Amino acid sequence: MRSGVVSLLLVTVFLLFISSISVLMAEESNKAAGDSVPDSGADAAVHIVYVDRPQEEEPEAFHIRTLASVLGSEDAAKEALIYHYTHAASGFSAKLTPQQVAELSRKLP
């Protein structure tokens, strides 16, 4: 029982660490790109999206396709994407507005 709690704690710490890295990467990316994420709006923020691992598709392609369904194009999805999570969890981080988060939430199971 104790090892399960320790494992859960380690996973939580790892995910928090990865989240902070993603936010820092997003901030650096925005500085380099001049905050030019399409349709991001002033209220866009970095979000981590967890998804089921795709069975017959590369995770990165699946993440782009999923995000493109909300942002309107693969180019916009690639521009907004910050990081792909493929080992400890399946998902991605991206800069999204609250409206885009709501739409993506409706599309994901």
N, C-alpha and C positions, 0 to 999 in steps of 0.2 A: 504494500500500500504506500509506504513512504517513498519508494523509488518512482511510483506513478506520479506522485505530487511533485517530486523533484523534476521529473521529465516534463510535466506540464509547465512548471515554472520556467524551465530552460527554453521551451518552445515559445512561451509568452515573451520572455526577454529577447529572444532572437527576432521575433516578429516586430517588436517595438524598435529594435536596433535597425532592422531593414526599413521600417517606416521612416525613421529619422533620416536614414541615408537617402531614401527616395525624395524626401522633402528638400534636402540639401541639393541633390542633383537637379531637382526642378528649379530651384532658385538660381543655380549656376546656369542652367540651360536658358532660363528667361533672361538673365543678364547678357548672355552671349547672343541670343536671338533678338534682343530688344523687345521682349514681351510680345512677340508676334504670333502667338498661338491663335489660329483662326477661330472666330466665333467664341472666344473664351470669355469675353466680357470682363468687366471690372470685378465681378464677384466670383470668378473662377478660383478654385483651390485644388490642391492635390488630393486625390482620393485613391485608396487601394481597393481594387475590385477582385474579390475571390470568386473563382468559377470552378466547375467540375473539370477535371482533366479531360481533354478531348480524346476520343478513342481512335479516330481515323484521320487526324489532322495534326500537323505540327502545332505545339502550343502557341508560338509566336504568331503564326498565321491566323489561328483561331482568335487570339486576343485582338488583332488588327481588324478582323472581320466583325467581331462583336462590337468593338468601339466604332467602326465605320457605320454600323447600322444606326447609330445615334448622331454621329457627327456629319454624316452625309457623303463621305468619300474616304477611300483608303489613305489618300494624301493627308487629309485632316486628321485621321486617326494616328498616322505615323508621326505627325507633328505634335500631337497632344500626348502621345505615349512617353513615359519616362523610364519605365523599367518593366521587364517581364519576370515574373516569379514562376519557376518551373521545377524546383527541387523540393524545398520544404513545404511549399504550398503551390497551388495553381492559381494564377491571377496576374494582374498587372496594376501599375499605378499610372494615373493620367491626370492632367489638369482639366477639370470639368466644372461647369456652372451647376448650381442647384437644379435647374431645369433638366440639364443633361443627365445628372445623377438620377433624378426621378424617372426619366424615360428609360435609362439603362436598367434600373431596378425593376421596372415593369416587364422588360424583355427577358431578364434572366430568371431561371426557375428558383 
